[in-house]
């Protein structure tokens, strides 16, 4: 389970394989521009990426079963053309 990151999050973030869930608010107000979610992730909760103003690309594994409606709440990221579905 990923609880969150420190202030030293790389702009292109790759969540480690083995992570099955990211907690609410794990990336609140993070400066990330891109995130790759691992094939082991099954749940992305509300506010996981709350207020991530620079987030432009999200790479989602086809194995993700739950993507909560407000996972990207108050982020500039709102266009589905920035989502890449990864086939693992």
MOPAC internal coordinates of N, CA, C and O (Angstrom, degrees):
PM7 1SCF
backbone

  N    0.0000 0     0.00 0     0.00 0    0    0    0
  C    1.4397 1     0.00 0     0.00 0    1    0    0
  C    1.5246 1   108.23 1     0.00 0    2    1    0
  O    1.2310 1   120.75 1   -46.74 1    3    2    1
  N    1.3175 1   116.17 1   133.26 1    3    2    1
  C    1.4562 1   121.07 1   179.55 1    5    3    2
  C    1.5184 1   108.52 1   -96.55 1    6    5    3
  O    1.2310 1   120.87 1   -62.61 1    7    6    5
  N    1.3174 1   115.95 1   117.39 1    7    6    5
  C    1.4557 1   121.30 1  -178.73 1    9    7    6
  C    1.5173 1   111.91 1   -83.95 1   10    9    7
  O    1.2310 1   120.68 1   143.75 1   11   10    9
  N    1.3224 1   116.30 1   -36.25 1   11   10    9
  C    1.4570 1   120.76 1  -178.81 1   13   11   10
  C    1.5102 1   110.20 1   162.15 1   14   13   11
  O    1.2310 1   121.37 1    -2.07 1   15   14   13
  N    1.3157 1   114.99 1   177.93 1   15   14   13
  C    1.4529 1   121.82 1   179.24 1   17   15   14
  C    1.5116 1   109.40 1  -120.84 1   18   17   15
  O    1.2310 1   120.96 1   -21.73 1   19   18   17
  N    1.3144 1   115.77 1   158.27 1   19   18   17
  C    1.4599 1   120.61 1   175.46 1   21   19   18
  C    1.5307 1   109.13 1   -77.09 1   22   21   19
  O    1.2310 1   120.71 1     8.39 1   23   22   21
  N    1.3034 1   116.25 1  -171.61 1   23   22   21
  C    1.4648 1   121.04 1   179.37 1   25   23   22
  C    1.5219 1   112.63 1   -70.32 1   26   25   23
  O    1.2310 1   119.90 1   173.28 1   27   26   25
  N    1.3124 1   117.79 1    -6.72 1   27   26   25
  C    1.4564 1   121.55 1  -175.35 1   29   27   26
  C    1.5275 1   112.44 1  -102.23 1   30   29   27
  O    1.2310 1   120.65 1  -132.95 1   31   30   29
  N    1.3126 1   116.36 1    47.05 1   31   30   29
  C    1.4623 1   121.95 1   179.29 1   33   31   30
  C    1.5185 1   108.14 1   -79.63 1   34   33   31
  O    1.2310 1   119.77 1   -50.16 1   35   34   33
  N    1.3406 1   118.04 1   129.84 1   35   34   33
  C    1.4681 1   119.14 1   176.79 1   37   35   34
  C    1.5261 1   110.05 1   -67.16 1   38   37   35
  O    1.2310 1   120.35 1   -26.17 1   39   38   37
  N    1.3229 1   116.94 1   153.83 1   39   38   37
  C    1.4704 1   119.62 1  -178.63 1   41   39   38
  C    1.5229 1   111.46 1   -63.92 1   42   41   39
  O    1.2310 1   120.14 1   147.16 1   43   42   41
  N    1.3342 1   117.34 1   -32.84 1   43   42   41
  C    1.4621 1   122.01 1   175.93 1   45   43   42
  C    1.5268 1   106.76 1  -108.90 1   46   45   43
  O    1.2310 1   121.03 1   -80.98 1   47   46   45
  N    1.3078 1   115.64 1    99.02 1   47   46   45
  C    1.4568 1   122.36 1  -172.39 1   49   47   46
  C    1.5324 1   111.38 1   -95.44 1   50   49   47
  O    1.2310 1   120.90 1   -47.62 1   51   50   49
  N    1.3180 1   115.89 1   132.38 1   51   50   49
  C    1.4656 1   122.52 1   174.21 1   53   51   50
  C    1.5244 1   106.62 1  -117.78 1   54   53   51
  O    1.2310 1   120.65 1   -65.42 1   55   54   53
  N    1.3223 1   116.36 1   114.58 1   55   54   53
  C    1.4621 1   120.77 1   179.20 1   57   55   54
  C    1.5313 1   107.78 1   -74.94 1   58   57   55
  O    1.2310 1   120.15 1   -47.16 1   59   58   57
  N    1.3159 1   117.32 1   132.84 1   59   58   57
  C    1.4665 1   121.20 1  -173.70 1   61   59   58
  C    1.5306 1   114.28 1   -60.72 1   62   61   59
  O    1.2310 1   121.22 1   -37.83 1   63   62   61
  N    1.3282 1   115.26 1   142.17 1   63   62   61
  C    1.4601 1   121.96 1   173.23 1   65   63   62
  C    1.5219 1   107.40 1   -61.77 1   66   65   63
  O    1.2310 1   120.51 1   -40.43 1   67   66   65
  N    1.3056 1   116.64 1   139.57 1   67   66   65
  C    1.4574 1   122.50 1  -176.40 1   69   67   66
  C    1.5229 1   110.72 1   108.19 1   70   69   67
  O    1.2310 1   120.52 1   160.26 1   71   70   69
  N    1.3344 1   116.62 1   -19.74 1   71   70   69
  C    1.4566 1   121.54 1   177.22 1   73   71   70
  C    1.5222 1   108.45 1   -73.97 1   74   73   71
  O    1.2310 1   120.04 1   -55.45 1   75   74   73
  N    1.3443 1   117.53 1   124.55 1   75   74   73
  C    1.4643 1   120.62 1   179.83 1   77   75   74
  C    1.5189 1   112.40 1  -105.11 1   78   77   75
  O    1.2310 1   120.53 1   160.86 1   79   78   77
  N    1.3406 1   116.60 1   -19.14 1   79   78   77
  C    1.4699 1   119.36 1  -179.37 1   81   79   78
  C    1.5113 1   109.51 1  -151.42 1   82   81   79
  O    1.2310 1   120.95 1   -37.98 1   83   82   81
  N    1.3130 1   115.80 1   142.02 1   83   82   81
  C    1.4557 1   123.57 1   173.29 1   85   83   82
  C    1.5269 1   105.98 1  -107.60 1   86   85   83
  O    1.2310 1   120.02 1   -45.97 1   87   86   85
  N    1.3048 1   117.57 1   134.03 1   87   86   85
  C    1.4613 1   120.42 1  -178.30 1   89   87   86
  C    1.5288 1   112.21 1   -77.73 1   90   89   87
  O    1.2310 1   121.33 1   -22.43 1   91   90   89
  N    1.3157 1   115.07 1   157.57 1   91   90   89
  C    1.4602 1   121.04 1   174.66 1   93   91   90
  C    1.5234 1   109.00 1   -53.32 1   94   93   91
  O    1.2310 1   120.36 1   -45.70 1   95   94   93
  N    1.3204 1   116.91 1   134.30 1   95   94   93
  C    1.4556 1   121.53 1   175.48 1   97   95   94
  C    1.5092 1   115.79 1    73.69 1   98   97   95
  O    1.2310 1   119.42 1  -168.16 1   99   98   97
  N    1.3173 1   118.71 1    11.84 1   99   98   97
  C    1.4648 1   121.24 1  -176.81 1  101   99   98
  C    1.5316 1   112.53 1   -59.37 1  102  101   99
  O    1.2310 1   119.91 1   147.83 1  103  102  101
  N    1.3154 1   117.78 1   -32.17 1  103  102  101
  C    1.4690 1   121.51 1  -177.60 1  105  103  102
  C    1.5288 1   112.18 1  -119.46 1  106  105  103
  O    1.2310 1   119.58 1  -153.48 1  107  106  105
  N    1.3150 1   118.40 1    26.52 1  107  106  105
  C    1.4640 1   121.57 1  -177.09 1  109  107  106
  C    1.5289 1   110.94 1   -52.19 1  110  109  107
  O    1.2310 1   121.39 1   -52.62 1  111  110  109
  N    1.3487 1   114.95 1   127.38 1  111  110  109
  C    1.4593 1   122.63 1   175.58 1  113  111  110
  C    1.5262 1   113.35 1    55.86 1  114  113  111
  O    1.2310 1   120.62 1  -147.90 1  115  114  113
  N    1.3184 1   116.42 1    32.10 1  115  114  113
  C    1.4633 1   121.94 1   179.69 1  117  115  114
  C    1.5312 1   110.04 1   -79.85 1  118  117  115
  O    1.2310 1   120.10 1   -31.27 1  119  118  117
  N    1.3376 1   117.42 1   148.73 1  119  118  117
  C    1.4631 1   120.86 1   179.60 1  121  119  118
  C    1.5325 1   114.35 1   -84.32 1  122  121  119
  O    1.2310 1   119.58 1  -166.67 1  123  122  121
  N    1.3292 1   118.40 1    13.33 1  123  122  121
  C    1.4676 1   120.07 1  -176.22 1  125  123  122
  C    1.5317 1   111.60 1   -63.46 1  126  125  123
  O    1.2310 1   121.44 1   -33.23 1  127  126  125
  N    1.3303 1   114.86 1   146.77 1  127  126  125
  C    1.4644 1   121.28 1   177.79 1  129  127  126
  C    1.5201 1   111.07 1  -107.90 1  130  129  127
  O    1.2310 1   120.93 1   158.68 1  131  130  129
  N    1.3429 1   115.82 1   -21.32 1  131  130  129
  C    1.4593 1   121.66 1  -177.12 1  133  131  130
  C    1.5243 1   108.31 1  -148.66 1  134  133  131
  O    1.2310 1   120.92 1   -37.12 1  135  134  133
  N    1.3372 1   115.84 1   142.88 1  135  134  133
  C    1.4655 1   119.64 1   175.27 1  137  135  134
  C    1.5215 1   109.11 1  -137.74 1  138  137  135
  O    1.2310 1   121.35 1   -44.41 1  139  138  137
  N    1.3288 1   115.02 1   135.59 1  139  138  137
  C    1.4582 1   122.22 1   174.94 1  141  139  138
  C    1.5176 1   107.18 1  -111.90 1  142  141  139
  O    1.2310 1   120.89 1   -58.74 1  143  142  141
  N    1.3199 1   115.90 1   121.26 1  143  142  141
  C    1.4597 1   122.03 1  -179.92 1  145  143  142
  C    1.5294 1   108.52 1   -92.49 1  146  145  143
  O    1.2310 1   119.48 1   -41.98 1  147  146  145
  N    1.3432 1   118.60 1   138.02 1  147  146  145
  C    1.4709 1   121.04 1  -176.27 1  149  147  146
  C    1.5252 1   113.03 1   -75.26 1  150  149  147
  O    1.2310 1   121.04 1   -20.36 1  151  150  149
  N    1.3103 1   115.61 1   159.64 1  151  150  149
  C    1.4671 1   121.58 1   179.12 1  153  151  150
  C    1.5253 1   112.12 1   -64.94 1  154  153  151
  O    1.2310 1   120.11 1   162.65 1  155  154  153
  N    1.3230 1   117.40 1   -17.35 1  155  154  153
  C    1.4641 1   121.24 1  -179.99 1  157  155  154
  C    1.5301 1   112.30 1   -84.18 1  158  157  155
  O    1.2310 1   119.70 1   168.55 1  159  158  157
  N    1.3280 1   118.18 1   -11.45 1  159  158  157
  C    1.4656 1   121.77 1  -178.08 1  161  159  158
  C    1.5246 1   110.43 1   -73.73 1  162  161  159
  O    1.2310 1   120.65 1   -50.61 1  163  162  161
  N    1.3301 1   116.35 1   129.39 1  163  162  161
  C    1.4683 1   120.19 1   179.46 1  165  163  162
  C    1.5208 1   112.86 1  -115.18 1  166  165  163
  O    1.2310 1   120.11 1   163.47 1  167  166  165
  N    1.3380 1   117.39 1   -16.53 1  167  166  165
  C    1.4561 1   120.56 1  -174.28 1  169  167  166
  C    1.5208 1   110.99 1  -141.02 1  170  169  167
  O    1.2310 1   120.72 1   -49.97 1  171  170  169
  N    1.3269 1   116.22 1   130.03 1  171  170  169
  C    1.4612 1   122.31 1   173.87 1  173  171  170
  C    1.5261 1   106.80 1  -124.48 1  174  173  171
  O    1.2310 1   120.25 1   -75.35 1  175  174  173
  N    1.3436 1   117.12 1   104.65 1  175  174  173
  C    1.4573 1   121.43 1  -170.80 1  177  175  174
  C    1.5296 1   114.06 1   -81.03 1  178  177  175
  O    1.2310 1   121.90 1    -7.95 1  179  178  177
  N    1.3197 1   113.96 1   172.05 1  179  178  177
  C    1.4680 1   121.21 1   173.89 1  181  179  178
  C    1.5267 1   109.83 1   -54.05 1  182  181  179
  O    1.2310 1   121.00 1   -36.81 1  183  182  181
  N    1.2910 1   115.70 1   143.19 1  183  182  181
  C    1.4749 1   126.40 1   175.66 1  185  183  182
  C    1.5262 1   115.20 1    60.53 1  186  185  183
  O    1.2310 1   119.08 1  -164.23 1  187  186  185
  N    1.3086 1   119.36 1    15.77 1  187  186  185
  C    1.4669 1   120.49 1   177.61 1  189  187  186
  C    1.5276 1   110.65 1   -57.24 1  190  189  187
  O    1.2310 1   120.42 1   141.63 1  191  190  189
  N    1.3260 1   116.80 1   -38.37 1  191  190  189
  C    1.4720 1   122.51 1  -179.70 1  193  191  190
  C    1.5258 1   110.76 1  -119.66 1  194  193  191
  O    1.2310 1   120.46 1  -139.99 1  195  194  193
  N    1.3169 1   116.73 1    40.01 1  195  194  193
  C    1.4683 1   123.54 1  -178.84 1  197  195  194
  C    1.5283 1   110.82 1   -60.92 1  198  197  195
  O    1.2310 1   120.68 1   -49.22 1  199  198  197
  N    1.3348 1   116.31 1   130.78 1  199  198  197
  C    1.4640 1   124.31 1   176.19 1  201  199  198
  C    1.5255 1   113.95 1    58.45 1  202  201  199
  O    1.2310 1   120.00 1  -142.93 1  203  202  201
  N    1.3186 1   117.61 1    37.07 1  203  202  201
  C    1.4676 1   121.43 1   174.86 1  205  203  202
  C    1.5270 1   107.79 1   -90.81 1  206  205  203
  O    1.2310 1   120.75 1   -97.42 1  207  206  205
  N    1.3038 1   116.18 1    82.58 1  207  206  205
  C    1.4520 1   122.95 1  -171.95 1  209  207  206
  C    1.5111 1   115.70 1   -63.36 1  210  209  207
  O    1.2310 1   119.45 1   154.21 1  211  210  209
  N    1.3272 1   118.65 1   -25.79 1  211  210  209
  C    1.4625 1   121.37 1  -177.43 1  213  211  210
  C    1.5270 1   113.05 1   -94.79 1  214  213  211
  O    1.2310 1   119.83 1   174.80 1  215  214  213
  N    1.3247 1   117.93 1    -5.20 1  215  214  213
  C    1.4617 1   121.47 1  -175.26 1  217  215  214
  C    1.5251 1   110.88 1   -65.48 1  218  217  215
  O    1.2310 1   121.04 1   -60.46 1  219  218  217
  N    1.3371 1   115.62 1   119.54 1  219  218  217
  C    1.4624 1   120.88 1  -176.81 1  221  219  218
  C    1.5240 1   113.37 1  -118.59 1  222  221  219
  O    1.2310 1   120.06 1   153.17 1  223  222  221
  N    1.3521 1   117.49 1   -26.83 1  223  222  221
  C    1.4673 1   120.74 1  -176.79 1  225  223  222
  C    1.5228 1   109.59 1  -134.44 1  226  225  223
  O    1.2310 1   120.99 1   -48.53 1  227  226  225
  N    1.3360 1   115.72 1   131.47 1  227  226  225
  C    1.4607 1   121.78 1   175.49 1  229  227  226
  C    1.5234 1   107.57 1  -125.37 1  230  229  227
  O    1.2310 1   120.63 1   -57.51 1  231  230  229
  N    1.3226 1   116.39 1   122.49 1  231  230  229
  C    1.4633 1   122.16 1   178.03 1  233  231  230
  C    1.5232 1   107.51 1  -103.09 1  234  233  231
  O    1.2310 1   121.41 1   -65.63 1  235  234  233
  N    1.3310 1   114.91 1   114.37 1  235  234  233
  C    1.4646 1   122.67 1  -172.48 1  237  235  234
  C    1.5226 1   110.03 1  -110.37 1  238  237  235
  O    1.2310 1   120.14 1   -48.64 1  239  238  237
  N    1.3552 1   117.34 1   131.36 1  239  238  237
  C    1.4644 1   118.81 1   177.30 1  241  239  238
  C    1.5263 1   110.61 1   -73.95 1  242  241  239
  O    1.2310 1   120.62 1   -31.31 1  243  242  241
  N    1.2993 1   116.42 1   148.69 1  243  242  241
  C    1.4663 1   120.43 1   178.44 1  245  243  242
  C    1.5217 1   111.22 1   -65.93 1  246  245  243
  O    1.2310 1   120.13 1   165.01 1  247  246  245
  N    1.3252 1   117.36 1   -14.99 1  247  246  245
  C    1.4631 1   121.62 1  -179.95 1  249  247  246
  C    1.5317 1   113.33 1   -80.68 1  250  249  247
  O    1.2310 1   119.51 1   171.07 1  251  250  249
  N    1.3271 1   118.55 1    -8.93 1  251  250  249
  C    1.4661 1   120.82 1  -179.53 1  253  251  250
  C    1.5228 1   109.51 1   -63.94 1  254  253  251
  O    1.2310 1   120.73 1   -54.87 1  255  254  253
  N    1.3375 1   116.21 1   125.13 1  255  254  253
  C    1.4648 1   119.72 1  -177.19 1  257  255  254
  C    1.5245 1   112.84 1  -100.89 1  258  257  255
  O    1.2310 1   120.08 1   153.04 1  259  258  257
  N    1.3445 1   117.45 1   -26.96 1  259  258  257
  C    1.4596 1   120.21 1  -178.59 1  261  259  258
  C    1.5200 1   110.45 1  -131.69 1  262  261  259
  O    1.2310 1   121.14 1   -60.70 1  263  262  261
  N    1.3268 1   115.43 1   119.30 1  263  262  261
  C    1.4549 1   122.43 1   173.68 1  265  263  262
  C    1.5184 1   105.69 1  -123.70 1  266  265  263
  O    1.2310 1   121.00 1   -78.33 1  267  266  265
  N    1.3318 1   115.69 1   101.67 1  267  266  265
  C    1.4585 1   120.63 1  -175.99 1  269  267  266
  C    1.5348 1   110.95 1   -65.67 1  270  269  267
  O    1.2310 1   121.13 1   -32.11 1  271  270  269
  N    1.3068 1   115.45 1   147.89 1  271  270  269
  C    1.4518 1   123.48 1  -175.46 1  273  271  270
  C    1.5223 1   113.20 1   -53.88 1  274  273  271
  O    1.2310 1   120.17 1   141.39 1  275  274  273
  N    1.3146 1   117.29 1   -38.61 1  275  274  273
  C    1.4675 1   121.02 1  -175.67 1  277  275  274
  C    1.5291 1   112.80 1  -104.15 1  278  277  275
  O    1.2310 1   119.74 1  -154.22 1  279  278  277
  N    1.3244 1   118.10 1    25.78 1  279  278  277
  C    1.4635 1   121.14 1  -179.93 1  281  279  278
  C    1.5275 1   111.84 1   -58.53 1  282  281  279
  O    1.2310 1   120.63 1   149.41 1  283  282  281
  N    1.3309 1   116.40 1   -30.59 1  283  282  281
  C    1.4640 1   121.63 1  -179.19 1  285  283  282
  C    1.5265 1   110.93 1  -115.18 1  286  285  283
  O    1.2310 1   120.01 1  -148.38 1  287  286  285
  N    1.3187 1   117.60 1    31.62 1  287  286  285
  C    1.4624 1   123.08 1  -176.18 1  289  287  286
  C    1.5246 1   111.79 1   -56.37 1  290  289  287
  O    1.2310 1   121.34 1   -42.64 1  291  290  289
  N    1.3236 1   115.05 1   137.36 1  291  290  289
  C    1.4660 1   123.29 1   177.24 1  293  291  290
  C    1.5219 1   113.23 1    59.27 1  294  293  291
  O    1.2310 1   120.17 1  -156.68 1  295  294  293
  N    1.3178 1   117.29 1    23.32 1  295  294  293
  C    1.4614 1   121.78 1   174.19 1  297  295  294
  C    1.5115 1   107.97 1  -101.38 1  298  297  295
  O    1.2310 1   120.97 1   -22.15 1  299  298  297
  N    1.3064 1   115.75 1   157.85 1  299  298  297
  C    1.4612 1   119.68 1   175.09 1  301  299  298
  C    1.5268 1   109.70 1   -69.82 1  302  301  299
  O    1.2310 1   120.86 1   159.12 1  303  302  301
  N    1.3235 1   115.97 1   -20.88 1  303  302  301
  C    1.4563 1   121.36 1  -178.89 1  305  303  302
  C    1.5206 1   109.77 1   -70.20 1  306  305  303
  O    1.2310 1   120.64 1   -72.48 1  307  306  305
  N    1.2973 1   116.37 1   107.52 1  307  306  305
  C    1.4681 1   118.61 1  -179.00 1  309  307  306
  C    1.5155 1   112.86 1  -145.19 1  310  309  307
  O    1.2310 1   120.11 1   179.04 1  311  310  309
  N    1.3214 1   117.39 1    -0.96 1  311  310  309
  C    1.4657 1   120.59 1  -177.53 1  313  311  310
  C    1.5184 1   109.89 1  -101.99 1  314  313  311
  O    1.2310 1   120.54 1   -53.89 1  315  314  313
  N    1.3237 1   116.58 1   126.11 1  315  314  313
  C    1.4604 1   120.54 1  -177.89 1  317  315  314
  C    1.5172 1   113.37 1   -66.06 1  318  317  315
  O    1.2310 1   119.29 1   164.40 1  319  318  317
  N    1.3259 1   118.96 1   -15.60 1  319  318  317
  C    1.4612 1   119.10 1   179.23 1  321  319  318
  C    1.5265 1   111.53 1   -72.35 1  322  321  319
  O    1.2310 1   119.85 1   174.60 1  323  322  321
  N    1.3318 1   117.89 1    -5.40 1  323  322  321
  C    1.4507 1   121.49 1   175.84 1  325  323  322
  C    1.5257 1   111.75 1   -93.98 1  326  325  323
  O    1.2310 1   120.11 1   179.74 1  327  326  325
  N    1.3322 1   117.40 1    -0.26 1  327  326  325
  C    1.4607 1   121.39 1  -179.84 1  329  327  326
  C    1.5207 1   109.37 1   -94.13 1  330  329  327
  O    1.2310 1   121.07 1   -49.70 1  331  330  329
  N    1.3142 1   115.56 1   130.30 1  331  330  329
  C    1.4625 1   122.02 1   176.69 1  333  331  330
  C    1.5260 1   107.03 1  -114.95 1  334  333  331
  O    1.2310 1   119.92 1   -58.96 1  335  334  333
  N    1.3337 1   117.75 1   121.04 1  335  334  333
  C    1.4629 1   121.65 1   176.58 1  337  335  334
  C    1.5194 1   107.91 1   -88.24 1  338  337  335
  O    1.2310 1   120.80 1   -59.73 1  339  338  337
  N    1.3283 1   116.08 1   120.27 1  339  338  337
  C    1.4540 1   121.53 1  -179.22 1  341  339  338
  C    1.5140 1   109.80 1   -89.67 1  342  341  339
  O    1.2310 1   120.05 1   -44.86 1  343  342  341
  N    1.3018 1   117.52 1   135.14 1  343  342  341
  C    1.4603 1   122.24 1   178.20 1  345  343  342
  C    1.5244 1   107.36 1  -101.36 1  346  345  343
  O    1.2310 1   120.92 1   -73.90 1  347  346  345
  N    1.3399 1   115.85 1   106.10 1  347  346  345
  C    1.4828 1   119.88 1  -177.50 1  349  347  346
  C    1.4885 1   109.89 1  -101.70 1  350  349  347
  O    1.2310 1   120.10 1   180.00 1  351  350  349

